[in-house]
Amino acid sequence: SSGINAECPLRPGSQGNMNSIGDVVFGGLMLYFTSQHINTHILKDLRFVKGAKLCVIAKDRDELREEILRLDLEENWRFRFRDEFRTSSKDRPIYFLTGTHMNTIP
């Protein structure tokens, strides 16, 4: 499964469009096991308060970094290597990276 946090009214495959979120400003975003349905155009249309938090979750470190690059998250979000974590599961750990939004509301 892939998608945007349930707090966001836009979900992959939904019939809604970006205009349906109107003047909503988000305080954070969680991206987990994203797919090609989530792209830079969708994310650029979302508005965030300065200092909003982001959490990207992936099945391995390579996928985590690929998603950050593919979605061009470094443009508006600040990441640090010390904010990258791995779950303690030995069988199938997952990786996640947290970041902070740097821009103000347009």
N, CA, C and O of each residue as an XYZ file, in Angstrom:
424
protein
N       0.841     -1.183      0.000
C       0.000      0.000      0.000
C       0.875      1.231      0.000
O       1.988      1.206      0.526
N       0.390      2.295     -0.578
C       1.171      3.524     -0.620
C       0.243      4.692     -0.411
O      -0.973      4.571     -0.558
N       0.820      5.823     -0.069
C      -0.044      6.962      0.030
C       0.485      8.080      0.872
O       1.645      8.105      1.285
N      -0.399      8.992      1.109
C      -0.150     10.145      1.945
C      -0.879      9.897      3.251
O      -1.908      9.222      3.269
N      -0.370     10.420      4.318
C      -0.979     10.295      5.628
C      -2.486     10.528      5.552
O      -2.953     11.370      4.786
N      -3.235      9.780      6.347
C      -4.686      9.897      6.345
C      -5.171     11.292      6.723
O      -6.328     11.624      6.463
N      -4.321     12.112      7.326
C      -4.701     13.480      7.660
C      -4.900     14.323      6.405
O      -5.573     15.352      6.445
N      -4.323     13.893      5.308
C      -4.414     14.658      4.065
C      -5.653     14.223      3.296
O      -5.872     13.024      3.123
N      -6.481     15.179      2.825
C      -7.701     14.798      2.124
C      -7.474     14.276      0.715
O      -8.438     13.886      0.055
N      -6.242     14.253      0.228
C      -5.962     13.771     -1.117
C      -5.324     12.396     -1.023
O      -4.303     12.230     -0.357
N      -5.908     11.422     -1.675
C      -5.370     10.069     -1.677
C      -5.195      9.606     -3.110
O      -5.983      9.970     -3.983
N      -4.146      8.789     -3.365
C      -3.955      8.282     -4.726
C      -5.209      7.570     -5.218
O      -5.808      6.777     -4.491
N      -5.597      7.853     -6.440
C      -6.751      7.196     -7.024
C      -8.077      7.831     -6.640
O      -9.126      7.387     -7.105
N      -8.055      8.865     -5.798
C      -9.310      9.490     -5.394
C      -9.876     10.319     -6.551
O      -9.155     10.696     -7.475
N     -11.148     10.587     -6.479
C     -11.797     11.372     -7.518
C     -11.611     12.866     -7.307
O     -11.885     13.660     -8.207
N     -11.146     13.255     -6.124
C     -10.968     14.675     -5.815
C      -9.797     15.267     -6.576
O      -8.984     14.550     -7.160
N      -9.727     16.595     -6.558
C      -8.578     17.250     -7.171
C      -7.976     18.211     -6.165
O      -8.523     18.406     -5.079
N      -6.847     18.814     -6.523
C      -6.148     19.666     -5.582
C      -6.982     20.862     -5.149
O      -6.762     21.384     -4.056
N      -7.922     21.313     -5.953
C      -8.747     22.455     -5.573
C      -9.657     22.121     -4.403
O     -10.173     23.025     -3.746
N      -9.861     20.842     -4.133
C     -10.778     20.454     -3.074
C     -10.216     20.720     -1.681
O     -10.967     20.697     -0.706
N      -8.897     20.975     -1.565
C      -8.360     21.235     -0.233
C      -8.354     22.716      0.088
O      -8.043     23.103      1.215
N      -8.695     23.555     -0.889
C      -8.885     24.976     -0.648
C      -7.742     25.644      0.084
O      -6.587     25.567     -0.336
N      -8.074     26.298      1.177
C      -7.098     27.072      1.938
C      -6.470     26.273      3.071
O      -5.942     26.867      4.011
N      -6.510     24.977      3.014
C      -5.950     24.150      4.076
C      -4.431     24.306      4.098
O      -3.770     24.250      3.060
N      -3.897     24.502      5.294
C      -2.455     24.585      5.484
C      -2.094     23.473      6.460
O      -2.701     23.347      7.523
N      -1.104     22.672      6.090
C      -0.754     21.496      6.871
C       0.398     21.764      7.832
O       1.288     22.569      7.554
N       0.364     21.083      8.951
C       1.441     21.174      9.939
C       2.417     20.029      9.811
O       3.426     19.996     10.514
N       2.131     19.077      8.913
C       3.026     17.946      8.725
C       2.541     17.032      7.622
O       1.423     17.164      7.126
N       3.407     16.099      7.247
C       3.098     15.151      6.187
C       3.852     13.863      6.443
O       5.022     13.882      6.825
N       3.179     12.747      6.230
C       3.822     11.445      6.345
C       3.695     10.738      5.005
O       2.586     10.523      4.516
N       4.820     10.378      4.412
C       4.842      9.626      3.154
C       5.372      8.239      3.467
O       6.478      8.099      3.989
N       4.602      7.225      3.156
C       5.032      5.871      3.457
C       4.884      4.978      2.239
O       3.838      4.950      1.591
N       5.946      4.254      1.941
C       5.960      3.315      0.814
C       5.279      3.934     -0.406
O       4.335      3.370     -0.960
N       5.769      5.092     -0.809
C       5.131      5.840     -1.893
C       5.215      5.094     -3.213
O       6.057      4.215     -3.397
N       4.340      5.456     -4.113
C       4.327      4.877     -5.451
C       4.387      6.022     -6.452
O       4.511      7.187     -6.074
N       4.298      5.685     -7.709
C       4.349      6.698     -8.754
C       3.127      7.621     -8.716
O       3.138      8.670     -9.360
N       2.061      7.250     -7.966
C       0.882      8.121     -7.850
C       1.233      9.408     -7.113
O       0.632     10.453     -7.362
N       2.183      9.334     -6.226
C       2.626     10.519     -5.494
C       3.781     11.112     -6.286
O       4.769     10.431     -6.563
N       3.654     12.385     -6.649
C       4.706     13.005     -7.449
C       4.953     14.436     -6.981
O       4.258     14.943     -6.100
N       5.940     15.072     -7.575
C       6.314     16.420     -7.156
C       5.188     17.420     -7.366
O       5.055     18.362     -6.585
N       4.369     17.240     -8.407
C       3.279     18.182     -8.681
C       2.246     18.164     -7.561
O       1.763     19.217     -7.146
N       1.908     16.986     -7.075
C       0.955     16.876     -5.963
C       1.521     17.563     -4.727
O       0.831     18.343     -4.071
N       2.773     17.271     -4.414
C       3.365     17.815     -3.196
C       3.575     19.328     -3.270
O       3.445     20.020     -2.260
N       3.895     19.840     -4.444
C       4.120     21.290     -4.574
C       2.830     22.077     -4.399
O       2.877     23.254     -4.043
N       1.683     21.460     -4.640
C       0.405     22.144     -4.469
C      -0.068     22.182     -3.021
O      -0.988     22.930     -2.691
N       0.547     21.385     -2.159
C       0.185     21.404     -0.743
C       0.896     22.556     -0.054
O       2.045     22.864     -0.370
N       0.209     23.191      0.890
C       0.799     24.304      1.617
C       1.077     23.897      3.060
O       0.280     23.205      3.693
N       2.233     24.346      3.567
C       2.660     23.975      4.911
C       3.056     25.210      5.705
O       3.560     26.187      5.150
N       2.822     25.153      7.002
C       3.319     26.207      7.882
C       4.830     26.058      7.985
O       5.363     24.962      7.814
N       5.508     27.140      8.261
C       6.952     27.073      8.465
C       7.205     26.185      9.681
O       6.542     26.316     10.710
N       8.162     25.291      9.547
C       8.478     24.378     10.631
C       7.643     23.108     10.630
O       7.768     22.293     11.543
N       6.785     22.919      9.616
C       5.992     21.693      9.519
C       6.938     20.494      9.464
O       8.066     20.613      8.987
N       6.485     19.355      9.945
C       7.310     18.149     10.004
C       6.945     17.183      8.888
O       5.786     17.080      8.487
N       7.955     16.481      8.396
C       7.797     15.463      7.361
C       8.426     14.173      7.858
O       9.485     14.187      8.486
N       7.770     13.066      7.574
C       8.346     11.755      7.864
C       8.188     10.905      6.599
O       7.075     10.686      6.121
N       9.324     10.430      6.062
C       9.325      9.567      4.884
C       9.705      8.172      5.359
O      10.709      8.002      6.050
N       8.910      7.176      4.994
C       9.126      5.800      5.436
C       9.324      4.917      4.215
O       8.581      5.019      3.239
N      10.339      4.039      4.276
C      10.644      3.139      3.154
C      11.153      1.804      3.682
O      11.494      1.670      4.857
N      11.196      0.810      2.778
C      11.613     -0.530      3.191
C      13.111     -0.683      3.353
O      13.565     -1.612      4.021
N      13.895      0.213      2.754
C      15.350      0.163      2.949
C      15.937      1.555      2.740
O      15.262      2.464      2.256
N      17.187      1.701      3.107
C      17.856      3.003      3.053
C      17.934      3.541      1.620
O      17.738      4.736      1.402
N      18.215      2.680      0.651
C      18.305      3.127     -0.746
C      16.977      3.676     -1.244
O      16.931      4.734     -1.872
N      15.897      2.955     -0.964
C      14.576      3.419     -1.397
C      14.228      4.747     -0.721
O      13.628      5.619     -1.348
N      14.591      4.903      0.523
C      14.342      6.140      1.247
C      14.999      7.319      0.541
O      14.364      8.348      0.311
N      16.245      7.165      0.207
C      16.978      8.246     -0.464
C      16.469      8.483     -1.884
O      16.393      9.626     -2.335
N      16.122      7.409     -2.589
C      15.577      7.555     -3.943
C      14.270      8.343     -3.933
O      14.037      9.174     -4.812
N      13.422      8.086     -2.948
C      12.145      8.790     -2.864
C      12.351     10.272     -2.566
O      11.645     11.117     -3.117
N      13.281     10.584     -1.728
C      13.570     11.983     -1.414
C      14.029     12.711     -2.672
O      13.626     13.847     -2.922
N      14.869     12.057     -3.458
C      15.332     12.664     -4.714
C      14.220     12.726     -5.753
O      14.036     13.757     -6.399
N      13.472     11.631     -5.922
C      12.404     11.572     -6.927
C      11.331     12.625     -6.664
O      10.804     13.230     -7.598
N      11.016     12.838     -5.412
C       9.974     13.801     -5.054
C      10.516     15.214     -4.835
O       9.771     16.128     -4.482
N      11.811     15.378     -5.048
C      12.460     16.687     -4.925
C      12.168     17.334     -3.571
O      11.895     18.531     -3.484
N      12.231     16.525     -2.529
C      11.894     17.012     -1.199
C      12.945     17.945     -0.617
O      12.637     18.740      0.271
N      14.171     17.862     -1.097
C      15.230     18.703     -0.551
C      15.023     20.189     -0.862
O      15.639     21.048     -0.230
N      14.169     20.486     -1.821
C      13.925     21.880     -2.188
C      13.253     22.656     -1.052
O      13.598     23.811     -0.800
N      12.306     22.031     -0.377
C      11.536     22.729      0.651
C      11.656     22.146      2.055
O      11.130     22.710      3.014
N      12.341     21.027      2.170
C      12.456     20.358      3.468
C      13.924     20.207      3.841
O      14.768     19.948      2.983
N      14.219     20.368      5.110
C      15.593     20.200      5.590
C      15.705     18.853      6.288
O      14.919     18.525      7.177
N      16.707     18.078      5.862
C      16.971     16.760      6.435
C      18.380     16.733      7.011
O      19.274     17.442      6.549
N      18.554     15.906      8.022
C      19.882     15.666      8.584
C      20.045     14.160      8.730
O      19.085     13.443      9.012
N      21.274     13.690      8.536
C      21.518     12.250      8.653
C      21.178     11.728     10.042
O      20.785     10.570     10.188
N      21.323     12.556     11.051
C      21.005     12.094     12.408
C      19.502     11.910     12.603
O      19.070     11.348     13.610
N      18.707     12.380     11.647
C      17.254     12.213     11.713
C      16.775     11.003     10.909
O      15.579     10.849     10.665
N      17.709     10.150     10.500
C      17.353      8.909      9.799
C      17.374      7.772     10.820
O      18.330      7.619     11.582
N      16.306      6.980     10.821
C      16.171      5.909     11.802
C      15.828      4.591     11.117
O      15.362      4.555      9.978
N      16.073      3.516     11.850
C      15.756      2.160     11.395
C      15.056      1.462     12.539
O      15.479      1.563     13.691
N      13.977      0.748     12.220
C      13.315     -0.021     13.276
C      14.212     -1.176     13.689
O      15.109     -1.567     12.943
N      13.978     -1.711     14.849
C      14.865     -2.741     15.385
C      14.539     -4.151     14.913
O      15.202     -5.101     15.329
N      13.555     -4.309     14.071
C      13.201     -5.626     13.555
C      14.365     -6.217     12.752
O      14.888     -5.565     11.849
N      14.761     -7.423     13.073
C      15.868     -8.063     12.350
C      15.398     -8.671     11.027
O      16.173     -8.747     10.074
N      14.147     -9.100     10.963
C      13.629     -9.730      9.746
C      13.394     -8.729      8.624
O      13.921     -8.890      7.523
N      12.619     -7.715      8.897
C      12.268     -6.715      7.887
C      12.212     -5.325      8.514
O      11.127     -4.803      8.771
N      13.351     -4.736      8.758
C      13.318     -3.387      9.323
C      12.818     -2.384      8.289
O      12.952     -2.597      7.084
N      12.246     -1.303      8.770
C      11.893     -0.208      7.881
C      12.727      1.004      8.282
O      13.186      1.116      9.419
N      12.907      1.895      7.335
C      13.728      3.083      7.537
C      12.838      4.311      7.439
O      11.894      4.348      6.651
N      13.145      5.294      8.235
C      12.413      6.547      8.110
C      13.327      7.726      8.393
O      14.300      7.640      9.141
N      12.966      8.824      7.758
C      13.735     10.056      7.860
C      12.759     11.182      8.143
O      11.715     11.289      7.500
N      13.102     12.011      9.101
C      12.254     13.150      9.417
C      12.903     14.432      8.912
O      14.126     14.524      8.810
N      12.080     15.405      8.602
C      12.581     16.689      8.123
C      11.661     17.806      8.571
O      10.584     17.567      9.119
N      12.101     19.021      8.331
C      11.364     20.219      8.722
C      11.177     21.121      7.510
O      12.115     21.334      6.742
N       9.970     21.652      7.335
C       9.685     22.543      6.219
C      10.359     23.894      6.455
O      10.359     24.410      7.573
N      10.930     24.455      5.401
C      11.710     25.678      5.543
C      11.003     26.926      5.043
O      11.422     28.028      5.396
N       9.966     26.811      4.251
C       9.352     27.980      3.626
C       8.157     28.476      4.409
O       7.564     27.738      5.196
N       7.810     29.723      4.190
C       6.607     30.291      4.783
C       5.453     30.104      3.829
O       5.656     29.766      2.663
N       4.271     30.314      4.300
C       3.060     30.184      3.478
C       3.038     31.287      2.436
O       3.245     32.455      2.768
N       2.787     30.929      1.157
C       2.737     31.967      0.105
C       1.559     32.885      0.269
O       1.377     33.804     -0.529
